[in-house]
Amino acid sequence: MKKLFITMCMAGALAAMTSCGTARNAAATLDALDGEWKITEVEGQALKAVPGEKEAFIGFNVKEQRLYGCTGCNNLVGGINADPKQGAIDFGQTGSTRMMCADMETENKVLAAMGKTAKYEITPDGKMILKTADGKAVMTLEKK
């Protein structure tokens, strides 16, 4: 009986340590989203800088579960919900300013890609890939 009790205590302690480590690893992965990310590619096409337009980027504040950024023309604000274990990401309600710019092509591509995004991956070289639910890459970002 004493051996069974010791075994059960050790199993409980091991489970507690493992779950804390997993939570820490998940948080570290989620923390990797934090900060500003320059949008370098949308739907397989490199973004070209348009003279007079702003740089397209998305910023994530994981702690406050919000996003901000620029589509190359208008500013973005919204919410973010991410699950690092599943690699899932949801932008929720996203709004933007409504300025008319000389070239709206980049903005339209960025917004369309964000609307399709359901997953994310951070590659070993530090890039973030936003993907559709079936795993098709729709946007590539690099940390600023």
C-alpha atoms as one frame of an Amber mdcrd trajectory, in Angstrom:
protein
   0.000   0.000   0.000   2.828   2.345   0.873   4.493   1.727  -2.548   1.207
   2.489  -4.331   0.834   5.756  -2.416   4.419   6.826  -3.233   3.920   5.903
  -6.898   0.689   7.921  -7.072   2.366  10.949  -5.440   5.280  10.786  -7.862
   2.895  10.500 -10.843   0.941  13.530  -9.593   4.093  15.582  -9.120   5.333
  14.624 -12.593   1.980  15.589 -14.147   2.029  18.946 -12.361   5.563  19.718
 -13.527   4.794  18.668 -17.094   1.636  20.782 -17.297   3.484  23.857 -15.994
   6.221  23.335 -18.565   3.654  22.961 -21.336   1.895  26.162 -20.295   5.241
  27.959 -20.258   6.144  26.629 -23.749   2.730  27.606 -25.112   3.061  31.078
 -23.650   6.542  31.440 -25.144   5.196  30.448 -28.543   2.316  32.898 -28.194
   4.758  35.591 -27.046   6.646  35.059 -30.317   3.718  36.783 -32.083   4.229
  40.005 -30.103   5.562  43.043 -31.908   5.416  44.472 -35.391   5.682  42.340
 -38.525   6.372  43.747 -41.989   4.177  42.151 -44.658   6.557  40.914 -47.361
   4.336  38.652 -49.456   0.611  38.235 -50.105  -0.867  35.296 -52.032   2.599
  34.310 -53.253   3.468  37.761 -54.604   6.099  40.035 -53.066   4.784  43.406
 -51.940   6.360  46.271 -53.812   6.874  49.598 -52.097   4.715  52.251 -53.731
   6.202  55.767 -53.580   4.218  57.941 -51.199   2.484  54.984 -49.500   3.186
  53.629 -46.020   4.816  50.273 -45.281   2.312  47.428 -44.847   2.651  45.757
 -41.437   0.689  44.063 -38.673   1.481  44.555 -34.995   0.327  42.118 -32.322
  -0.164  42.839 -28.636  -0.784  39.337 -27.320  -1.277  40.407 -23.699  -4.134
  42.754 -24.677  -5.355  40.430 -27.474  -5.300  43.165 -30.075  -3.743  43.938
 -33.413  -2.856  47.157 -35.161  -1.051  48.017 -38.343  -1.178  49.473 -41.799
  -2.366  48.008 -45.081  -0.038  50.257 -47.067  -2.715  52.934 -47.110  -5.082
  52.764 -44.137  -4.464  51.962 -40.481  -5.828  48.752 -38.934  -7.144  47.994
 -35.451  -8.803  44.892 -34.126  -8.721  41.874 -31.891  -6.689  38.706 -32.001
  -7.296  35.263 -30.599  -4.488  32.745 -31.058  -4.004  29.143 -29.957  -0.324
  28.204 -30.227  -1.000  24.483 -29.621  -3.237  24.330 -32.695  -1.427  27.066
 -34.633  -4.826  28.774 -34.929  -5.338  32.507 -35.205  -8.494  34.596 -35.555
  -8.497  38.334 -36.154 -12.129  38.794 -35.100 -13.580  42.222 -35.814 -11.014
  44.338 -37.637 -11.547  47.942 -38.629  -9.563  50.415 -40.650  -9.483  54.057
 -41.523 -11.138  54.843 -44.863  -8.725  57.044 -46.760  -8.537  56.773 -50.516
  -5.003  56.183 -51.736  -3.425  56.357 -55.172  -2.881  52.588 -55.172  -5.466
  50.479 -53.338  -4.159  47.155 -54.719  -1.897  46.361 -51.759  -4.604  47.219
 -49.263  -7.168  45.034 -51.023  -4.730  42.087 -51.115  -3.806  42.458 -47.440
  -7.424  42.684 -46.259  -8.484  39.723 -48.435  -5.628  37.594 -47.084  -6.468
  38.528 -43.486 -10.056  37.472 -44.109  -8.882  34.011 -45.214  -6.425  33.497
 -42.339  -7.142  30.707 -39.856  -3.665  29.417 -38.964  -0.174  30.727 -38.389
   3.316  29.316 -38.299   6.577  30.885 -37.213   9.365  29.329 -39.247  12.823
  28.475 -37.889  14.228  31.516 -39.735  11.788  33.784 -37.857   9.201  34.471
 -40.551   5.484  34.270 -39.841   3.286  32.504 -42.375  -0.464  33.146 -42.210
  -2.492  30.308 -43.720  -6.026  29.313 -44.646  -7.816  26.572 -42.690  -6.557
  24.001 -45.208  -2.938  25.170 -44.837  -2.475  27.344 -47.951  -0.088  30.249
 -47.299  -1.770  33.636 -47.847   0.709  36.039 -46.249   4.354  36.106 -45.192
   5.628  38.532 -42.574   9.046  39.351 -41.143   9.683  40.834 -37.707  10.530
  44.553 -37.899
